Amino acid sequence: MQLPDLLRELLTTPGPSGHEAEPAAVWRRAAESFAEVSSDALGSSVARVGGTEGGPLLALVGHIDEIGLAVTHIDDKGFLYFRGVGGWLPEVLLAQRVEVVTRDGRVPGAIGKKRGPWKRDKDDKIELKDLFIDIGARDGDDARSIVRIGDPAVVASQPVEVLNGRLVSRSWDNRVGCYVALETARRVAEAGGAPGDVFAVAAIGEEVGDFAGARTTAYAVEPSVAVAIDVTHAKDVPEAELAESGDIRVGGGPVISRGAPLAQRVSDLLVETAEQEQIAHGIEVVRGSTHTDADAYHLSRSGIATGLVSVATRYIHTPTELVSLDDVENTVRLLVAFAQRLPNTT
């Protein structure tokens, strides 16, 4: 399977939490050819495909934001200091190329470290406060004429295909969820609709933990059933703990979650659908919180029957997240079939 053009554009368009406008615009443009598209005051987007029989309303929810950086200080030498937007390991950031997103466009730079990369004690840990962005500015005035405090930045990596239809890129978390939601809705529309309306959702704000986009779209859409689509940690790497939450493998198909925060009948129908469609899949056990938009949906309004389907991903929250394109395709196949079977659970 080749990387779809829309997915490539989503993966490479900068949009950390609080600055999602560019990837959201890409997503909405793609939706306009087959769906009724809207957005809200916070920046979340919804694409509606009308149902054929007045059946239950289904929301398919991905989050459009990615992890990134935010400029917090510019010193007199022109170096930009920053804090993470979302969770970062500082050692992952050292020596990365970045793009700072300014009002006048994207500015390239590189991440350096105080005292240089080799000057550190044996037991010294790299911390975010030791890192800065170098955009090549002559001095502080030069840098401040281009970059404002609060401007976001992302790591400047491009998708790279490795063996066996697997792709390494930043921002799989969670542009893949938004892509799967929209592609599922497109195929439902192409097939003439599902029994009930299907809403693809590209929510903002998940990576900073407030789930704001999930909460507001849950009230706007008022679905009977919701399925959050996100990434989850693949356990097919050396010394992974398989007993922690399940044997989850890249190439093993969509990962269906089961556990206390989720509606058992939704999880069961997802598994039944995968089995009927002969789609290989994994099971992940969650306990108390999924740390995804599913947490907001299932507690919104008077409660929404919510499921969670994930794409197994290696090296989450790094610039080299690895995903199988076959898993992406099979996640779409699962959710298209699920949308058609949904009335059996309501």
HULIN-V844765 format. One record per backbone hydrogen bond with DSSP energy under -1.0 kcal/mol. NH is the residue of the N-H (numbers start at 1). CO is the residue of the C=O. If there is no record, write none. Layout:
NH & CO
NH & CO
This chain:
8 & 4
9 & 5
10 & 6
11 & 7
12 & 8
17 & 66
19 & 16
24 & 20
25 & 21
26 & 22
27 & 23
28 & 24
29 & 25
30 & 26
31 & 27
32 & 28
34 & 31
35 & 31
36 & 48
38 & 46
40 & 44
45 & 202
46 & 38
47 & 200
48 & 36
49 & 198
52 & 194
53 & 195
55 & 195
58 & 197
59 & 225
60 & 199
61 & 227
62 & 201
64 & 203
66 & 15
68 & 85
69 & 153
70 & 83
71 & 151
72 & 81
73 & 81
75 & 79
78 & 75
80 & 133
81 & 73
83 & 70
85 & 68
92 & 89
94 & 90
95 & 111
96 & 93
98 & 109
99 & 154
100 & 107
101 & 152
102 & 105
105 & 102
107 & 100
109 & 98
110 & 134
111 & 96
112 & 132
114 & 130
116 & 113
120 & 118
124 & 121
130 & 127
131 & 128
132 & 112
133 & 80
134 & 110
140 & 76
143 & 139
144 & 140
145 & 141
146 & 143
147 & 143
150 & 71
151 & 148
153 & 69
154 & 99
156 & 97
157 & 155
160 & 168
162 & 166
167 & 323
168 & 160
169 & 321
175 & 171
176 & 172
178 & 174
179 & 175
180 & 176
181 & 177
182 & 178
183 & 179
184 & 180
185 & 181
186 & 182
187 & 183
188 & 184
189 & 185
190 & 186
191 & 187
192 & 189
193 & 188
198 & 49
199 & 58
200 & 47
201 & 60
202 & 45
203 & 62
209 & 206
210 & 205
213 & 204
215 & 211
216 & 212
217 & 213
218 & 214
219 & 215
220 & 216
221 & 217
222 & 218
224 & 57
225 & 57
226 & 305
227 & 59
228 & 307
229 & 61
230 & 309
232 & 311
234 & 313
235 & 248
240 & 237
242 & 240
244 & 241
246 & 242
248 & 246
252 & 249
255 & 310
256 & 282
257 & 308
258 & 284
262 & 259
263 & 306
267 & 263
268 & 264
269 & 265
270 & 266
271 & 267
272 & 268
273 & 269
274 & 270
275 & 271
276 & 272
277 & 273
279 & 274
282 & 254
284 & 256
285 & 245
286 & 258
295 & 292
297 & 293
298 & 294
300 & 297
303 & 300
307 & 226
309 & 228
310 & 255
311 & 230
313 & 232
314 & 322
321 & 169
322 & 314
323 & 167
325 & 165
328 & 324
329 & 325
330 & 326
331 & 327
332 & 328
333 & 329
334 & 330
335 & 331
336 & 332
337 & 333
338 & 334
339 & 335
340 & 336
341 & 337
342 & 338
344 & 341
345 & 342
346 & 343
